[in-house]
């Protein structure tokens, strides 16, 4: 098979975004100033960004939504992108949703997530013979319950899925979710053994490797990032290990060469919201990887995509075509 394009799999959610004037402490009240409804999750965000970055790029969606009005809403949104194949999305149960509390003051957001249909997404939902893609990206590990489950041979069902993708000549990429607790060390490493690309944030990298990447005041330990990247690649990642954070993007390639790219320094007034910025960065990196770009170029494009996302309140509304992202990057150099 002449493989082309990218397949994005995993979490599909409806995000109910509530704008608030400051996040309250327990027992306190805050004012909701606005309500927006949009699609979210790794699949919707990343595949939507990719569809805008290159409208000619063949894209395939893999996941589960409910047989409900939220599921209809998701499909209606994704159908607007003519280069996304939605035929392999399975419908059953109740669509996953997230209540997003977006603080107008700090621009930070807090998530309350209902697992729903995502929890049942598994490899049995995939017909490998119908997947034409050159690259499979899946997220998020730790909130895909069926794939996070233990596997006696591979460690987790996710690891098994990624291995089977590789056996068919499909390169693999993964992302995880930021979560408190001790599950990282048990659930994530098995999947990394079968990942060509790993694109995560600094909080997740610290959880996986145990290497502190921020001090108690929140300052980035940038000197420790190469060590964390080496540790991630040491767990099995064959191509690029990438860490992104508000300060920029950092990576280690298949030859052990380190690269970094500082984030675009947007003025505070230009930042409208942070929902989806990490997924936008991921989309930029994946697109560059598919185009056989260098890791440095991928980090540059990822940072430009993240900046574009930050300039609109929604997850994908600010995304631009690839050529415009490069212009955005150049305008801030």
N, C-alpha and C positions, 0 to 999 in steps of 0.2 A: 504494500500500500504506500502511495506517495503522500506522506503525512504533511498536513499544512494547518496552521492556525493554532489556537489555544482552546483547551477545554477547561472550564472553571466549574468546580464542584464544591458542594458543602452547604453551609448555612444560608438559608433564604428566610428573611424576616420582613415583617412590616414594622417600621419604626414610627412610634407615636412620639413626636418631639415636642416637649413642653419647655418653653422659654420661661425662666424664672429669674427673679431679682435676688440672687444670692441663694446658695444651698443652705437650708436650715439645719440647725443642730437637732438631735432627738427632742421631741416635745415642742419644737418651735414651728411657726408657720411662715411660709413665703408666698409671694403672689405669682401666679401663672399669668404671664403677659401675652402669650400666644401659643397656638397649637398648630402643628403641621403633621401631615401624614405622608410617609414616603417608604420606599423599599429600602432594605438594609441587609446586613450580613455580608460575609465574604463573597458569596456568589454574585449577588445583585450589584454590590459596589464595584468589585474588580471587573466583572464582565461589562458593566455599564461604562466604566472608565475606558476600557480597551476598545469598546465599540465606537466611542467618540474619538479616541486617539487615532484610530485608523478604521474608517468605515468600510474598507475593503477586506479587512482581516476576518477570515472564517472563525467563528466562535461557536462553541457548543456548551450548553448548560446542563449540569447534572445535579439533581437534588430532589427534595420532596417539599410539596406544599399541601395545604389542606384542601378538602373539597368544600370550601366555604367562600364567603365574599372577600376575605383577605387574600385567599389564593387567586381569585379572579382579579383582584387589584394588582397583584404581583405580575401576573401574565399580561395584563393590559399595559403596564409600564414597560416591561421588557419587549413586548411586541413592537414598540416604537423603533427599536434598533433592528434594521433589516438584515444585519449580518450575524444575528444570534439564532442558532437552532435550538428551539425550545421543546422539541418533540420527545426528548428523553427525560423531562421532568415528570416525576410521578406524583399523583394526587391522592391523598388519603388522610383522614383525621382532621386536625385543626392546625392551621398555619401558625408557625412560630411568630412571636411578636416581642418587641422590646419597647419599654417605656424609657425614653431618654430625657433626663433632666439637664437642660442646657443653661448654664449660668451666664447671664448677660454681662456680669461684672468680670469674672475671671476667665470667661470663655471655655471653662472646663465643663465636662459632661459626666453624668453618672448613669449607669445602665441597670434596668431591672428586666431580666430576660425570662421569657416563658419558652421552654424547649420545644414543645409541640411536635410537628411533623419531622423536624430536623433530627430528633432523637432516634428515629427509626431508619434514617438513611444508611444504606449498607451496600456492600459490593453486589449483592443480588439484584440491586436496582440498575446495574450497569450492564449493557450489552456491548462487550468489548469489540465485537465485530463491526459495530456501527460507529465506533469512535474514530474519526478521520484525523484527529489532531496530532501535532508534533510535540505538544507540551500539555501536561495536566497540572493545574494548580488547584489545591484543595485547602480549605480552611473552614472552621477553625478546630484544630485539635483541642480537646478538653471540653467542648460542648457539642460534640457529635457522639452521642452515647453509644450507639451500636458499633461505631468504628473505634471508639476508645476502649471497647471491651477487650478482655484478655484473649490472646490466641496462643495455644500451646506450642506452636511451631515458630511463629514470627514475633511473638511478644504482645502485639495488638492486632486487631482486625484492620486498622489503618495501615500498619506496616505490610500486612498481607496484600492489601489493595495496591499500594504503591509498588510492591515487588511485581505484581501481575501486570501493572502498567508498563514497567520497565521491560519485562519479558516480551512485550509486544512492540518494543521500539519507541515507546513514548517517554520523553523526559518528564521528570516529576519535580514539583515544587510544593512547599507547604508553608502554612502559617498557623500560629497558635493564638489562643486568647489570653489576655492578662487576667490571672486568677490568683487569689490568695489561697495558700494551702500547700500540701506536699505532693500533689499528684504529678507535677512536672517531671520529676526524676524517674517516675515509674511509667508514665504514659508517652512522653515525648521521645526519649532516646530510641526506642525500637523503630519509630517511623523515620528517624534521621538516617538510619542505616540504608534506606532505600530512597533517599531524596537527592536529586541533583542540585536543587536550589532550596535554600532555607532563608526566608525573609521575615524577620521578627523585630520587635522593638527592644529597647534596652532593658526594660523590666522583665520581659520574657527571657532574654538572653541571660540575665542574672539568675533567674529561677532555674534555668536549664544547667548552667555551668557552675553556679555557686560563687562566681567571681563578682565582687561588688563593683557596680558601675556608677553609683551615685553616693555622695556622702550624706550625712544626716541633714544637711541644709539643702539638699537637692542638686548640688553641683555635680556635673558629669566628670567621672574619672576617665577622661579620654585616653590616658596612657594605658589603661587596662583593656581597652576595646580590642586591640589586636590579639591579646591573650585569650579573650573570650571567643573571638572568631576562630582562633586555632583550636580551641576546645570543641566548638561546634563542628568544625570540619573533622576533628578527630573522632566524632561520634558517627561518621559515615558519609557526610555530605560531599558529593564528588565534584561539583562545579563551583558554585558561589555560595558562601555563607555571608549573609548581609544583616546588618543591624541598622535600624533607623530610629531617630529620636528628634525632638525639636531642634537640636543643634545641627543635625545633618545626617548623612548616610555614610556607612563604613562597611567595607567588604574585604573578603579574602578570596582570591580566585583559585582555580584548579592547580595552578603552579605555585601556590603559596605567596602570590604577590598581593600586597596590601594596597588598598585604594580608599580615598575618602573624598567627600564633597560636602562643603558647608551648605546649610539650608539657606534659602533665599530670605533675606532680612526684610520682611514686609513691615511697613509701618503698622502700628496697632490698629489704626482706623480702617485698614484694608482687610483685617481679619474679621470675618462674619460668623465663623463657627468652625469647630474642629472635628465634627462628625465625618468620618470617612477619609481623613487625611492619610492615615496609615495605609489604607487600602489603595488610595490613589498613588502613593509612593510605590507600592507593590506592583501596580499595573504598569507604571513607567519602567520599572526594572524588568518585568517580564517581557514587555514589548521590545526593549533593547536586546534582551537575551535572544529572543526569537529572530531578531534582525542580525544576529551574530556581532553585536556591538561589544566594545570592551566593557569591563566592569566599571571603569571610571565613567564612561559615557552613560551606563545604566544608572549609576548613582546620581549623575547630573540630571538625567531625565526624570528619575524618581523624585528628586527634590523639586523640580519644576512642576510636576504633576501634583505633588502635595501642596505647593503654594497655590496652584490654581484652585484646588479644592477648598483651601482655607478662605478664599476670597468670596465664597458663597456659603449660605447657611446649611444647605443640603449636602449630601455625600458626593453626588456626581454632577450637580448643576454647574459647577465652575470649571469642569474639565474642558480641555481644548484639543485640537488636532495636534499631531506630533510636531509639525513645523512651527505652530504657534507656541508650543511649550518650549521649544528651543529658543524662540525669540524672547520669551519671558525670562528664561535663564540668562540669556545674553544681556538683557536690559538691566540686570542686577549684578553683573560681574564688575 
